[in-house]
Amino acid sequence: MKTVSFKKILEGVARRIGVDPAGVSFTTELVGFIGDFAQDRLARIWTSEFWPELMVVEERPLRPDWVAGSTYADGDEVIGTDDVYYVSQAGANTGNDPVTDSGTWWLAVGSGFDRSMALDLLGYTPIGEVELASRVDPRSASLNVLPQQVAFWMGQNGLQFASDVPARFWVRFRLRPPQVSGVAWDASRTYAAGDVVYLASTGSCYVAAGASTNVSPAGSTTDWTLQEIPAFLEELLKVGTAVDMLFSEGQYAKGRELDRTFDQLLVDTQDKQIAQQGQSARVQWNGGW
């Protein structure tokens, strides 16, 4: 997927609110404010549509696949290579294949088995929001096959399914949005997992994977995760963020004028996304901001 740097977003927003990115008014404080507004607008744009470019199709089980080198605790649940679910009956359970070892693994069946799937299922792509669950690959299914869809709803443990859910099924879902910030990385600060920083030297944002001090995001993919912004959202994010900032400053006339530009950009982006995917149906807009 083609991406755009957050630096381009910051500079584009600044120009639209009347600030020269090369001038003295483009301060660290302003960059921080732009980052806050950009994060909010990005999340709203991202979740407003099932954008084709942000969708993923995966075949998934309800529980993680059993891995030979992993150590399991008493009560851990997995799916075996035979596509059957098992529950560990021992602590420090390592190297015992649930398909062949009935002493340390029991079948996880019956009414007591929770037919839910975590959105962060180990070994699979984290889920943002599910559009479809199906017994067949939706990329190859014709409309008359769609009764193969699997009913689901959100529960306290993630996606919840009825008792007839197959061991493995197909899910079409939206990726999670990247996290952005205008707050610069500080070598003297100790960061915790989930902290978001902006690194001017690369023009990108990063999320901390764990605790670290004086570990540059540009030099460690272990401690930091690069946040990639899809290029097709560039103009929407620049204009939308500028609209929010103008309204926050009481510049309503200029904000409303730019908001009309945003609305047209949204329609144009929808049309382009659909055309590139070879689809005839138009993406449905889910309402205003």
Rosetta blueprint (number, residue, H / E / L):
1 M L
2 K L
3 T E
4 V E
5 S L
6 F H
7 K H
8 K H
9 I H
10 L H
11 E H
12 G H
13 V H
14 A H
15 R H
16 R H
17 I L
18 G L
19 V L
20 D L
21 P L
22 A L
23 G L
24 V L
25 S L
26 F L
27 T L
28 T H
29 E H
30 L H
31 V H
32 G H
33 F H
34 I H
35 G H
36 D H
37 F H
38 A H
39 Q H
40 D H
41 R H
42 L H
43 A H
44 R H
45 I H
46 W H
47 T H
48 S H
49 E L
50 F L
51 W L
52 P H
53 E H
54 L H
55 M E
56 V E
57 V E
58 E E
59 E E
60 R E
61 P E
62 L L
63 R L
64 P L
65 D E
66 W L
67 V L
68 A L
69 G L
70 S L
71 T E
72 Y E
73 A L
74 D L
75 G L
76 D L
77 E E
78 V E
79 I E
80 G L
81 T L
82 D L
83 D L
84 V L
85 Y E
86 Y E
87 V E
88 S E
89 Q L
90 A L
91 G L
92 A L
93 N E
94 T E
95 G L
96 N L
97 D L
98 P L
99 V L
100 T L
101 D L
102 S L
103 G L
104 T L
105 W E
106 W E
107 L E
108 A L
109 V L
110 G L
111 S L
112 G L
113 F L
114 D L
115 R L
116 S E
117 M E
118 A L
119 L L
120 D L
121 L L
122 L L
123 G L
124 Y L
125 T L
126 P L
127 I L
128 G L
129 E E
130 V E
131 E E
132 L E
133 A E
134 S E
135 R L
136 V L
137 D L
138 P L
139 R L
140 S L
141 A L
142 S L
143 L H
144 N H
145 V H
146 L H
147 P H
148 Q H
149 Q E
150 V L
151 A L
152 F E
153 W E
154 M E
155 G E
156 Q L
157 N L
158 G E
159 L E
160 Q E
161 F E
162 A L
163 S L
164 D L
165 V L
166 P L
167 A L
168 R E
169 F E
170 W E
171 V E
172 R E
173 F E
174 R E
175 L L
176 R L
177 P L
178 P L
179 Q L
180 V L
181 S L
182 G L
183 V L
184 A E
185 W L
186 D L
187 A L
188 S L
189 R L
190 T E
191 Y E
192 A L
193 A L
194 G L
195 D L
196 V E
197 V E
198 Y E
199 L E
200 A L
201 S L
202 T L
203 G L
204 S E
205 C E
206 Y E
207 V E
208 A E
209 A L
210 G L
211 A L
212 S E
213 T E
214 N L
215 V L
216 S L
217 P H
218 A H
219 G H
220 S L
221 T L
222 T L
223 D L
224 W E
225 T E
226 L E
227 Q E
228 E L
229 I E
230 P E
231 A H
232 F H
233 L H
234 E H
235 E H
236 L H
237 L H
238 K H
239 V H
240 G H
241 T H
242 A H
243 V H
244 D H
245 M H
246 L H
247 F H
248 S H
249 E L
250 G L
251 Q L
252 Y H
253 A H
254 K H
255 G H
256 R H
257 E H
258 L H
259 D H
260 R H
261 T H
262 F H
263 D H
264 Q H
265 L H
266 L H
267 V H
268 D H
269 T H
270 Q H
271 D H
272 K H
273 Q H
274 I H
275 A H
276 Q H
277 Q L
278 G L
279 Q L
280 S L
281 A L
282 R L
283 V L
284 Q L
285 W L
286 N L
287 G L
288 G L
289 W L
